[in-house]
Amino acid sequence: MNLQSTNLTEIFQSIPLFHGFSSEILFKLAQISHLREIPPQEILFKEGDVDRTLYILLDGEVKLSCYAPGYGEVIIAKAEPLDIIGWSSMTSMIRQRLETAQSIRRSTVLCINAEALQKICDEVPSVGYQIIQRVANLAATTLMQSRINLLQVIREQASQIHKEDTLEFSE
């Protein structure tokens, strides 16, 4: 993606989160945003970071993971183009990142200042409602996927404990 000649307003028009918004709103969004290239294996943000940026993956692939004590890294999801990364920056309750985001391959992200986006949402309630509704759907999907991953970790841990108990018993 050529970052020099890219029109941010046109990019916003292609992102489902912003479908149906007026050109005036898209222009405001472009003013609070910038593009960023991420080389392979670079960490965009870490679990626990305080970062008020909403990211939208335009190109590439990003791994989202968290740390589970006694287990290690748990991959929550792999973001693909047009996925939203860091949706928690749009909530008033969550101040720290819930996961780590790391590029799998060269990626391009649209970086949106979440505090400025929140101001736009406050100034134009119909826009705010649509964005928050879409982010809430994303949050629900993320929580469901996290639950599935957590149950998988528990199952793997239980299976490992069972194997160890079986080995001790047979010795």
N, C-alpha and C positions, 0 to 999 in steps of 0.2 A: 504494500500500500504506500503510495507516495504521500508522505505527510506534508510536504511543502504546498502542494496544489489542492489539497483536500478542503472542500467546503463543509464545515461542520453542520450547517443547517441542512444540507442534503443528506448527511449521515443520519441526523436525527429523524428525518423523514422515513428512513429505511428501517428504523428500530421499532418493533411492535409496542414497546412500552410507551412510545410517544405518538402512535397512530392517532389520527383525528385531531391533532392539535393545530391551532392556527399558525400561520407563518410568523406572526408577532411573538408567540410563545416559543416557537422553535428558534427564532433569532435570539431571544433572551437566554435560552438554554445553551446556545452556541457561545454566548459571551461568558458563561461560567464554566466552560469546558476546554479541554485540550486533549490531543492525542499523545500516546506514549508507546514507543516500541519496547518490547521486552525480549531480551535474548533467551535462548533455551536455559532452563534450570534456574532462572532468576526468581527470587522471592519478591512478590508484589507487596505482600504484607504478612505479618506473623500473628498467630493466635496471641491475643492479649494486647496487641498494638492499639493505640488510640489514633484513629485515622478517620477523618470526616470526608472521605471520598467514596463516591459510588462509581463503580467501574462497569463498563459494558464491553465484553470481548467482541472485537470486530473481526479478528483473524487469528488463527492459531488454536492452542489448547492450553488450559490451565487446570492444574490439579488443586482441589480443595481438600484439606485434611486437618485433623485435630490430633492432639496427643492424649492417649488414654494411659493413666498411670498403671504400671505393671504389665502393659501390653505394647505400648509404643504408638507409632503413627497409625491412624485409622483414616483411610481415604473416604471422604464424604461424597464427593462427586468429581466429575471431570467436566469443566465448562467448555462449551463449544461456541462458535460464532453466534452472536446476538444474545448470549446468556448474560444475566446480571450477576456481578460479583460484588460482594460487600453490601448486600441489601440492609444489613443491620445499621449502617450509617444513617439510614432514613428513620430510625426509631429514636424516641426520646429516652427510652429505658436502657438501651444497650450502649455503653460507652466504649467498650473494647471489642476488638475483632474476636469472633467466635471460632475462627479457623485460620489456617495458613493457606495462602494462595501462591502457588509456584508454577511458572510456565513449564510446560512439557516440551514445547518447541517454540520457535520464534513466534511472537504474538504481538498484536496491536490492540490496545485498549483505549476506549474513550473514557477519560477521567472527568467526572462531574463533581464540582464542589457541592457537597451534600447540604451544607448550611445555606448556601445561596439558593439551592433547589428548594429547600424548605421554605425560604422566604417567598419564592414564586408560588409555591403551593398555598401559602397563607394569603397572598395577595389575590390569587385567582382560585377561589375555593373549588370550582368545577374541575380545574386542572389538578389541584391537590387531591381531590377525591379520587379521580381516575388513577393517578400515580400510586397513591397509598393503597387503593383497592388491588392494583396489579402487584405491588410489592407484598401485600398481605397474602395473596395467592402463592407467590414465590416462597414466602416464609413458610407457609403451610406445607408446601411440597418439600422444602428443605428439611423441615422437622420430620416429616414422614420418612424421607430417605435416611436421615440420621438414626431414626428409631430402628429401621431395618438393619442398618450397619451395626448398631449397638447390639441388637439381638444376635447377629452373626458373630461378633466378638465374644459374647457370652457363650454361645454354642461352642466356639472353638476352644475357649478356656475350659469349659466343662468337659469337652472331649479330651483335652490334654490331661486334665486332672484324673479323669477316668482311666486313661492309658497308664499314667504313672502309678495309680493305685493298683491296677492290674499287674504291672511289672513287679511292684513290691510284694504283692501277694504270691506271685508265682516263684519268687526267688527263694 
